[in-house]
Amino acid sequence: MSGGQRAFDSGVERSRALLPDAPELWTYSSLREVETCALRYALSSASYPDLWDGYGYPRFVHPSALFGDIVHDSLERIVRALVAAGCSAASTPEAVAVLRALGGYSVVATEALEQRMAMLDGNPRVSATRREQIQRLLADRVPEARVDVQTRLSRLTLVPRRGRPAALGLALHSGGHTRTALGPGSYAEVSLRANELRIKGRLDLLTISASHVDIVDHKTGREDPDHLDQLRFYGVLWENDLAANPSRMPMGELTVAYPATDITIQSPDASELDRITQSIKSRVRAADEQIEADPPVATTGPHCVQCPVRSICPAYWDSMNHDPTSVAPNSWFDFEGIVGDQNGAKSWWLLDRFGSRRVLLLRIASGAELAQGQRLRLLGIRRDHDPGVDGIVATLTTTSESFILSGEIAGTR
């Protein structure tokens, strides 16, 4: 590992990135992200001292993703409380008392919403107007979150840690330095680490019996084969965490819990675990090399459309199709160009990225400001149909984003 900071300048104002070194421990998600695009991981994890004090590149908030976070946070809080109370299921009298003490499903979901909204403080990509809009949308979905959480809990079986204090193992998954072995029973939100393999992970629910251990991982999105691979990764993690599992207790069932169904597989056998372990070692070495490259290599493709750092990735803008005539009306697209003549109080002509010709007429929302000659990157503008305009028409909506470029696109320094 280099131990030094490398600067990356995409040319976007206030977005000079100080790139990270490879982490001490990799997670399943971070390995997958590097393998998708090393530059994406580096820019997502970099620091931006000219932009904000938060970690990584500020997130653009999608209400659907935030809704999934709220469901997951609510589940985490309730399952923790049920485990601490020694409940075996959400339908027992003891569990009903726990839920009543928490205020009920809707209160838990509402409080999770408020906590997630508070995490947006200081995010330069979330305006006050956008924040209010997201708050209203998610508040309306609290009943949906309540049903989702109830449905999942109805399928969940817990094993009380009888005769053991509720806080047993807390140091192991609280991030403390003292890590102890886990005994029989269920544990919520357990952090495991395998130092020799340089991997770590946080398991939603781990249940230890006399002969084996089962893992449940809650997912709020669509079914994806990667989720099963993640469970197998957790199996290797459990096998190699000698603080949590000094006796090398074998795995049993691995379950991905979706909103309406569970998918359960048997844990890998010894030979499969060894194959996965060797694969993880190779992946970690490769990820280290990719992140330490100067600069990390960008891998472009269909995944770029949803990339959270595409606004500051030169490779994305160099590789994308810059012809909006191929975009269907009422569809959303990204565009890079130069502000030309003003056409009306709330509309401007945009030139191509070289300033050689008019490409589209951009209509802006109230409060937005443009200046002739600005070089812009626009995310999520909508193509509209207007027979009265000779050319492409697009609208900068309240969910669109505008980034100002300054000088030449620089790359690393």
KAZI-V912025 format. One record per residue. SS is DSSP state (H for helix, E for strand, - for the rest). Layout:
BEGIN
ss=SS
ss=SS
END
This chain:
BEGIN
ss=-
ss=-
ss=-
ss=-
ss=-
ss=E
ss=E
ss=E
ss=E
ss=-
ss=-
ss=E
ss=-
ss=-
ss=-
ss=-
ss=E
ss=E
ss=E
ss=-
ss=-
ss=-
ss=-
ss=-
ss=-
ss=E
ss=-
ss=H
ss=H
ss=H
ss=H
ss=H
ss=H
ss=H
ss=H
ss=H
ss=-
ss=H
ss=H
ss=H
ss=H
ss=H
ss=H
ss=H
ss=H
ss=-
ss=E
ss=-
ss=-
ss=-
ss=-
ss=-
ss=-
ss=-
ss=-
ss=-
ss=-
ss=-
ss=-
ss=-
ss=-
ss=-
ss=H
ss=H
ss=H
ss=H
ss=H
ss=H
ss=H
ss=H
ss=H
ss=H
ss=H
ss=H
ss=H
ss=H
ss=H
ss=H
ss=H
ss=H
ss=H
ss=H
ss=H
ss=H
ss=-
ss=-
ss=-
ss=-
ss=-
ss=-
ss=-
ss=-
ss=H
ss=H
ss=H
ss=H
ss=H
ss=H
ss=H
ss=H
ss=H
ss=H
ss=-
ss=-
ss=H
ss=H
ss=H
ss=H
ss=H
ss=H
ss=H
ss=H
ss=H
ss=H
ss=H
ss=H
ss=H
ss=H
ss=-
ss=-
ss=-
ss=-
ss=-
ss=-
ss=-
ss=-
ss=-
ss=H
ss=H
ss=H
ss=H
ss=H
ss=H
ss=H
ss=H
ss=H
ss=H
ss=H
ss=H
ss=H
ss=-
ss=H
ss=H
ss=H
ss=H
ss=H
ss=H
ss=H
ss=H
ss=H
ss=H
ss=H
ss=H
ss=H
ss=-
ss=-
ss=-
ss=-
ss=-
ss=-
ss=-
ss=-
ss=-
ss=-
ss=-
ss=-
ss=-
ss=-
ss=-
ss=H
ss=H
ss=H
ss=H
ss=-
ss=-
ss=-
ss=-
ss=-
ss=-
ss=-
ss=-
ss=-
ss=-
ss=-
ss=E
ss=E
ss=E
ss=E
ss=E
ss=E
ss=E
ss=E
ss=E
ss=E
ss=-
ss=-
ss=-
ss=-
ss=E
ss=E
ss=E
ss=E
ss=E
ss=E
ss=E
ss=E
ss=E
ss=E
ss=-
ss=-
ss=-
ss=-
ss=E
ss=E
ss=E
ss=E
ss=E
ss=E
ss=-
ss=-
ss=-
ss=-
ss=-
ss=-
ss=H
ss=H
ss=H
ss=H
ss=H
ss=H
ss=H
ss=H
ss=H
ss=H
ss=H
ss=H
ss=H
ss=H
ss=H
ss=H
ss=-
ss=-
ss=-
ss=-
ss=-
ss=-
ss=-
ss=-
ss=-
ss=-
ss=E
ss=E
ss=E
ss=E
ss=E
ss=E
ss=E
ss=-
ss=-
ss=-
ss=-
ss=E
ss=E
ss=E
ss=E
ss=E
ss=-
ss=-
ss=-
ss=H
ss=H
ss=H
ss=H
ss=H
ss=H
ss=H
ss=H
ss=H
ss=H
ss=H
ss=H
ss=H
ss=H
ss=H
ss=H
ss=H
ss=H
ss=H
ss=H
ss=H
ss=H
ss=H
ss=-
ss=-
ss=-
ss=-
ss=-
ss=-
ss=-
ss=-
ss=-
ss=H
ss=H
ss=H
ss=H
ss=H
ss=-
ss=-
ss=-
ss=H
ss=H
ss=H
ss=-
ss=H
ss=H
ss=H
ss=H
ss=H
ss=H
ss=-
ss=-
ss=-
ss=-
ss=H
ss=H
ss=H
ss=-
ss=-
ss=-
ss=-
ss=-
ss=E
ss=E
ss=E
ss=E
ss=E
ss=E
ss=E
ss=E
ss=E
ss=E
ss=E
ss=E
ss=E
ss=-
ss=-
ss=E
ss=E
ss=E
ss=E
ss=E
ss=-
ss=-
ss=-
ss=-
ss=-
ss=-
ss=E
ss=E
ss=E
ss=E
ss=E
ss=E
ss=E
ss=-
ss=-
ss=-
ss=-
ss=-
ss=-
ss=-
ss=-
ss=-
ss=-
ss=E
ss=E
ss=E
ss=E
ss=E
ss=E
ss=E
ss=E
ss=E
ss=E
ss=-
ss=-
ss=-
ss=-
ss=-
ss=-
ss=-
ss=E
ss=E
ss=E
ss=E
ss=E
ss=-
ss=-
ss=-
ss=-
ss=E
ss=E
ss=E
ss=E
ss=E
ss=-
ss=-
ss=-
ss=-
ss=-
ss=E
ss=E
ss=-
END
